[in-house]
Amino acid sequence: MEKAYSEKSPTMSDLERMYGCDSSSLWVKTQLLTIDFASSTKESADIDALSEFSRLFVAQYHYIKLTEFLLFIARFKLGKYGKFYGYFDTITVGEAFRKFLRERSEEMDIIIRGRNFREIEERRTVVERYHVPANYIQAEINRYPKK
């Protein structure tokens, strides 16, 4: 999971810059079709609706890394965000992705806190403490006469 968020991976907009117009929406549509193929719906996804949804999705979530979207797809296929009832529904996918974004935020916070904790631990210097046994201190006190 951490690699999906942390590793260097192109975003949707990077894909668009590298391969041109609509390449990222085609990639999103291809990934969404894998959900359609994996689901046991009576009706397959409407290709025109899926194309439009993919374009809107990329415009809205251009900052999402491809690895993050693949994580979402895997979790969706595992049933983490519900299921389709009778037909492939892009609104259900959109609602599921918003749930994923909330999870993503929480998981990234945990990752960042863990990194910060490790950095603090690495910077922390070990302070050597000199321990003096109590009987030694008492012997030193007794060495000097009381006035």
Secondary structure, 3 states (H helix, E strand, C coil): CHHHHHCCCCEHHHHHHHHCCCHHHHHHHHHHHHHHHHCCCCECCCHHHHHHHHHHHHHHCCCCEHHHHHHHHHHHHCCCCCCCCCECCHHHHHHHHHHHHHHHHHHHHHHHHHHHHHHHHHHCCCCCCCCCCHHHHHHHHHHCCCC
